[in-house]
Amino acid sequence: MKEYRVVLLLLAGHFCLTAMGQPKPPQRKTTVSIVGDRFYINGKPTFKGRVWHDHNIEGLLPNARMVQGIFDDRNPETRAKWAYPDTHVWDANRNTDEFVAAMPVWKAHGLLAFTLNLQGGSPEGYSKDQPWINSMFNTDGSWDPFYYNRLKKILDKADDLGMVVIVGLFYFGQDQYLKDEAAVVRAVDNTVQLLAEGGYRNVLIEVNNECDIRYDHDILKPERVSELIQRVKAKKVNGYRFLVSTSYSGGKIPKENVVREADFLILHGNGVKEPAKIAEMVQQTRAVAGYRPMPIVFNEDDHFDFDKPTNNFQAATSAYASWGLFDYRLKDEGFNDGYQSPPVNWQPSSPRKKAFFDYLKEITGGLP
């Protein structure tokens, strides 16, 4: 019987449907996997054979928190806060395009991964109130096509560069815009389906940023977030499933229910001023009931000191854990400072950014 194929145009993505109605994902270049406590890209451990100051770098995934890559603000009362200094207006597409343009620079310094969140992160770094509305999800858990189109640009570029994207789904301060728990579950299912249909295998999923902070929906809180981890793990498309975890607030150790279910464990170093405490957190995590050899990743830490012999990045590396930068615009800083405060200059445009990338290149040796 002759096989008929229908081409479905979905925004910028083309998905081929077979006669059976099953999507045929596009050909992709980059696959992330885990073997024991090491990350692999395309079947090889990251930074194969690399040693820095007697510390093993092979299998680590140095990263940075770049969560505002698809940022927008649906609240007209706060949208003007994010205006670019040159145009005096906010432009979500410009933000994503400049993000994509900076990615090769990050990769050249050895940055293999970055965190992107579908509900962003506080554009002020730390905020008591969050009146802005920044979410790829509609109230019922369906997704906004404009957000997805921007996400696709970033995922496509990362795949082309051989980079990994830690895709966070939910952020406290924004999850309340989903009307109920069913909408949260629907948003998880829809995101996994979108990523699978796109053929992406360079994605790690972080269900939510800091599950132990003030979430409105119980299923996003520490006691039940493992249910969503299980849900992601249960969804296989063409024999593939996404690797998944969640994170906790600064200095906290993952709970047993997450340790038993997650594929890798995420720590945050916010508030941890002593580098020795960073290494201690790694050891405490490995002692949690249910732990087995698996990667440990810091994907948020707002400490720097890269010119000192010991710092949080160095301490995490010494304990064989991946480390990630969290850089936001501090008081009285300008456009070139910070990676979490729109409008963002996504290039290494400040002394703090440059210090991080120089140190990263020293540790990793850089990448082609």
For each residue, the residues with C-beta under 8 A, 3 or more apart:
1:
2:
3: 18 19
4: 19
5: 16 17 18 19
6: 16 17
7: 14 15 16 17
8: 14 15 16 17
9: 14
10: 13 14 15
11: 145 148 149 152
12: 149 152 153
13: 10 26 152 197 198
14: 7 8 9 10 26
15: 7 8 10 23 24 25 26 197 198
16: 5 6 7 8 23 24
17: 5 6 7 8 21 22 23 24
18: 3 5 21 22 24
19: 3 4 5
20:
21: 17 18
22: 17 18
23: 15 16 17 196 197
24: 15 16 17 18
25: 15 28 196 197 198 199 237 238
26: 13 14 15 198 199
27: 199
28: 25 31 159 199 200 201 202
29: 42 159 160 162
30: 41 42 158 159 160 161 162 163 164 201 202
31: 28 41 42 43 201 202
32: 39 40 41 164 201 202 203 204 243
33: 39 40 41 43 243
34: 38 39 40 243 263 264 294 295
35: 38 40 45 59
36: 293 294
37: 59 293 294 295 296 320
38: 34 35 45 46 58 59 60 295
39: 32 33 34 45 46 59 60 61 164 295 322
40: 32 33 34 35 43 44 45 46 59
41: 30 31 32 33 44 46 112 162 164 202
42: 29 30 31 162
43: 31 33 40
44: 40 41 48
45: 35 38 39 40 48 58 59
46: 38 39 40 41 58 59 60 61 112
47: 50 57 58 59 60 110 364 365
48: 44 45 58
49: 58
50: 47 56 57 58 364 365
51: 54 55 56 57 58
52: 55 57 317 362 363 364
53: 314
54: 51
55: 51 52 317 318 320
56: 50 51 59 320
57: 47 50 51 52 60 317 363 364
58: 38 45 46 47 48 49 50 51
59: 35 37 38 39 40 45 46 47 56 295
60: 38 39 46 47 57 317 320 321 322
61: 39 46 112 113 164 295 297 322
62: 110 111 112 113 322 323 324 360 363 364
63: 111 112 113 114 115 164 166 297 299 322 323 324 325
64: 106 111 114 115 324 325 326 327 339 356
65: 114 115 121 299 300 324 325 326 327 339 340
66: 69 99 114 115 116 339 346
67: 115 116 117 120 121 168 171 209 340
68: 71 95 120 121 123 339 340 341 342 344
69: 66 95 96 99 116 150 151 154
70: 92 95 96 116 118 120 136 147 150 151 154
71: 68 82 92 95 120 123 134 342
72: 90 92 134 146 147
73: 78 79 81 82 90 132 133 134
74: 79 133 134 135
75: 78 79 131 132 133
76: 79
77: 131
78: 73 75 81 131 132
79: 73 74 75 76 82 90 132
80: 83 90
81: 73 78 123 132
82: 71 73 79 90 123 342 343
83: 80 87 88 89 90 343
84: 87 88 89 90 91 94 335 343
85: 88 334 335 343
86:
87: 83 84 91
88: 83 84 85
89: 83 84
90: 72 73 79 80 82 83 84 342 343
91: 84 87 94 95
92: 70 71 72 95 96 146 150
93: 96 97 150
94: 84 91 97 98
95: 68 69 70 71 91 92 98 99 342 343 344
96: 69 70 92 93 99 100 150 153 154
97: 93 94 100 101 153
98: 94 95 101 102 344 345 346
99: 66 69 95 96 102 103 154 344 346
100: 96 97 103 153 154 157
101: 97 98 104 346
102: 98 99 105 106 346 347
103: 99 100 106 107 154 157 158 161 163
104: 101 107 108 161
105: 102 108 109 347 348 357
106: 64 102 103 109 111 114 163 348 357
107: 103 104 110 111 112 161 162 163 367
108: 104 105 361 366 367 368
109: 105 106 348 357 358 360 361 364 366 367
110: 47 62 107 360 361 363 364 365 366 367
111: 62 63 64 106 107 114 163 357 360
112: 41 46 61 62 63 107 162 163 164 367
113: 61 62 63 163 164 165 166 204 322 324
114: 63 64 65 66 106 111 163 165 166
115: 63 64 65 66 67 165 166 167 168 206 299 300 324
116: 66 67 69 70 151 154 165 166 167 168
117: 67 120 121 167 168 169 170 171 206 209
118: 70 135 136 137 147 151 167 168 169 170 191
119: 134 135 136 137 168 169 170 171 174 175
120: 67 68 70 71 117 123 134 135 171 174
121: 65 67 68 117 171 209 340
122: 125 126 127 130 173 328 340
123: 68 71 81 82 120 127 132 134 340 341 342
124: 127 328 341
125: 122 302 328 329 330 338 340 341
126: 122 328
127: 122 123 124 130 173
128:
129:
130: 122 127 173 174
131: 75 77 78
132: 73 75 78 79 81 123
133: 73 74 75 174 177
134: 71 72 73 74 119 120 123 174
135: 74 118 119 120 144 147 174 177 178
136: 70 118 119 143 144 147 148 151
137: 118 119 141 142 143 144 177 178 183 187
138: 141 142 143 144
139: 177 178 179 183
140: 178 179 183 186
141: 137 138 178 182 183 184 185 186 187 189 190
142: 137 138 186 187 190
143: 136 137 138 147 148 187 190 191 194
144: 135 136 137 138 147 148
145: 11 148 149
146: 72 92 149 150
147: 70 72 118 135 136 143 144 150 151
148: 11 136 143 144 145 151 152 194
149: 11 12 145 146 152 153
150: 69 70 92 93 96 146 147 153 154
151: 69 70 116 118 136 147 148 154 155
152: 11 12 13 148 149 155 156 198
153: 12 96 97 100 149 150 156 157
154: 69 70 96 99 100 103 116 150 151 157 158 165
155: 151 152 158 159 165 195 198 200 202 203
156: 152 153 159 160
157: 100 103 153 154 160 161 163
158: 30 103 154 155 161 163 164 165 202
159: 28 29 30 155 156 162 163 200 202
160: 29 30 156 157
161: 30 103 104 107 157 158
162: 29 30 41 42 107 112 159 202
163: 30 103 106 107 111 112 113 114 157 158 159 202
164: 30 32 39 41 61 63 112 113 158 202 203 204
165: 113 114 115 116 154 155 158 202 203 204
166: 63 113 114 115 116 203 204 205 206 297 299
167: 115 116 117 118 191 195 203 204 205 206
168: 67 115 116 117 118 119 171 205 206 207 208 209
169: 117 118 119 187 188 191 205 206 207 208
170: 117 118 119 174 175 184 187 207 208 209 215 220
171: 67 117 119 120 121 168 174 175 208 209
172: 175 208 209 210 213 214 215
173: 122 127 130 176 214
174: 119 120 130 133 134 135 170 171 177
175: 119 170 171 172 178 184 208 215 216 217 220
176: 173 216
177: 133 135 137 139 174
178: 135 137 139 140 141 175 183 184 187 217
179: 139 140 183
180: 183 184 217
181: 184 185 217 218 219
182: 141 185 186
183: 137 139 140 141 178 179 180 186 187
184: 141 170 175 178 180 181 187 188 217 219 220 228
185: 141 181 182 188 189 219 228 231
186: 140 141 142 182 183 189 190
187: 137 141 142 143 169 170 178 183 184 190 191
188: 169 184 185 191 192 207 228 231 232
189: 141 185 186 192 193 231 235
190: 141 142 143 186 187 193 194
191: 118 143 167 169 187 188 194 195 205
192: 188 189 195 196 205 232 235 242
193: 189 190 196 197 235 237
194: 143 148 190 191 197 198
195: 155 167 191 192 198 200 203 242
196: 23 25 192 193 199 200 235 237 238 240 242
197: 13 15 23 25 193 194 237
198: 13 15 25 26 152 155 194 195
199: 25 26 27 28 196
200: 28 155 159 195 196 203
201: 28 30 31 32 240
202: 28 30 31 32 41 155 158 159 162 163 164 165
203: 32 155 164 165 166 167 195 200 242
204: 32 113 164 165 166 167 242 243 244 245 263 264
205: 166 167 168 169 191 192 232 242 243 244 245
206: 115 117 166 167 168 169 209 244 245 246 247 266 299
207: 168 169 170 188 211 220 225 228 229 232 244 245 246
208: 168 169 170 171 172 175 211 215 220 225 246 247
209: 67 117 121 168 170 171 172 206 213 247 300
210: 172 213 247 248 249 268
211: 207 208 215 220 221 222 225 246 247 248 258
212: 221 222 248 249 252
213: 172 209 210 249
214: 172 173
215: 170 172 175 208 211 218 220 221
216: 175 176 220
217: 175 178 180 181 184 220 221
218: 181 215 221 223 224
219: 181 184 185 224 225 227 228
220: 170 175 184 207 208 211 215 216 217 224 225 228
221: 211 212 215 217 218 224 225
222: 211 212 225 248 255 257 258
223: 218 257
224: 218 219 220 221 227 228
225: 207 208 211 219 220 221 222 228 229 246 257 258
226: 229 230 257 258 260 261 262
227: 219 224 230 231
228: 184 185 188 207 219 220 224 225 231 232 246
229: 207 225 226 232 233 244 245 246 258 261 262
230: 226 227 233 234 261
231: 185 188 189 227 228 234 235
232: 188 192 205 207 228 229 235 241 242 244
233: 229 230 241 244 261 263
234: 230 231 241
235: 189 192 193 196 231 232 241 242
236: 239 240 241
237: 25 193 196 197 240 241
238: 25 196
239: 236
240: 196 201 236 237
241: 232 233 234 235 236 237
242: 192 195 196 203 204 205 232 235
243: 32 33 34 204 205 263 264
244: 204 205 206 207 229 232 233 262 263
245: 204 205 206 207 229 258 262 263 264 265 266
246: 206 207 208 211 225 228 229 258 262 266
247: 206 208 209 210 211 266 267 268 299 300
248: 210 211 212 222 252 253 254 255 266 267 268
249: 210 212 213 252 268 270
250: 268 269 270 271 272 300 301
251: 268 269 270 271 272 277 281
252: 212 248 249 267 268
253: 248 267 281 284 285 288
254: 248 258 259 262 265 266 267 285 288
255: 222 248 258 259 288
256: 259 260 288 289 290
257: 222 223 225 226 260 261
258: 211 222 225 226 229 245 246 254 255 261 262 265
259: 254 255 256 262 265 285 288 289 290 291
260: 226 256 257 289 290
261: 226 229 230 233 257 258
262: 226 229 244 245 246 254 258 259 265 294
263: 34 204 233 243 244 245 294
264: 34 204 243 245 294 295 296 297
265: 245 254 258 259 262 285 294 295 296 297
266: 206 245 246 247 248 254 297 298 299
267: 247 248 252 253 254 281 282 285 296 297 298 321
268: 210 247 248 249 250 251 252 298 299 300 301
269: 250 251 272 278 281 298 300 301 302 303 312 316 323
270: 249 250 251 300 301 302 326
271: 250 251
272: 250 251 269 277 278 281 301 303 312
273: 277 303
274: 277 278
275: 278 279 310 311 312 314 315
276: 279 280 310 315
277: 251 272 273 274 280 281
278: 269 272 274 275 281 282 298 301 312 315 316 319 321
279: 275 276 282 283 315 316 318 319
280: 276 277 283 284
281: 251 253 267 269 272 277 278 284 285
282: 267 278 279 285 286 296 316 319 320 321
283: 279 280 286 287 319
284: 253 280 281 287 288
285: 253 254 259 265 267 281 282 288 291 296
286: 282 283 291 296
287: 283 284 291
288: 253 254 255 256 259 284 285 291
289: 256 259 260
290: 256 259 260
291: 259 285 286 287 288 294
292:
293: 36 37
294: 34 36 37 262 263 264 265 291
295: 34 37 38 39 59 61 264 265 321 322
296: 37 264 265 267 282 285 286 320 321 322
297: 61 63 166 264 265 266 267 321 322 324
298: 266 267 268 269 278 301 312 316 321 322 323 324
299: 63 65 115 166 206 247 266 268 322 324
300: 65 115 209 247 250 268 269 270 324 326
301: 250 268 269 270 272 278 298 312 313 316 323 324 325 326
302: 125 269 270 326 327 328
303: 269 272 273 311 312
304: 311 352 355 356
305: 308 311 312
306: 311 313 355 356 358 359
307: 355
308: 305 311
309: 314
310: 275 276 314 315
311: 275 303 304 305 306 308 314 315
312: 269 272 275 278 298 301 303 305 315 316 323
313: 301 306 316 317 323 325 359 363
314: 53 275 309 310 311 317 318
315: 275 276 278 279 310 311 312 318 319
316: 269 278 279 282 298 301 312 313 319 321 322 323
317: 52 55 57 60 313 314 320 321 323 363
318: 55 279 314 315
319: 278 279 282 283 315 316
320: 37 55 56 60 282 296 317
321: 60 267 278 282 295 296 297 298 316 317
322: 39 60 61 62 63 113 295 296 297 298 299 316
323: 62 63 269 298 301 312 313 316 317
324: 62 63 64 65 113 115 297 298 299 300 301
325: 63 64 65 301 313 339 356
326: 64 65 270 300 301 302 339 340
327: 64 65 302 338 339 340 352 353 356
328: 122 124 125 126 302 338 339 340 341
329: 125 333 334 337 338 340 341
330: 125 333 337 338
331:
332:
333: 329 330 337 338 350
334: 85 329 337
335: 84 85 343 345
336: 345 349 350
337: 329 330 333 334 341 349 350 352 353
338: 125 327 328 329 330 333 341 344 350
339: 64 65 66 68 325 326 327 328 344 346 353
340: 65 67 68 121 122 123 125 326 327 328 329 344
341: 68 123 124 125 328 329 337 338 344
342: 68 71 82 90 95 123
343: 82 83 84 85 90 95 335
344: 68 95 98 99 338 339 340 341
345: 98 335 336 349 350
346: 66 98 99 101 102 339
347: 102 105 353
348: 105 106 109 353 354 356 357
349: 336 337 345 353
350: 333 336 337 338 345 353 354
351: 354 355
352: 304 327 337 355 356
353: 327 337 339 347 348 349 350 356 357
354: 348 350 351 357 358
355: 304 306 307 351 352 358 359
356: 64 304 306 325 327 348 352 353 359 360
357: 105 106 109 111 348 353 354 360 361
358: 109 306 354 355 361 362
359: 306 313 355 356 362 363
360: 62 109 110 111 356 357 363 364
361: 108 109 110 357 358 364 365 366
362: 52 358 359
363: 52 57 62 110 313 317 359 360
364: 47 50 52 57 62 109 110 360 361 367
365: 47 50 110 361
366: 108 109 110 361
367: 107 108 109 110 112 364
368: 108
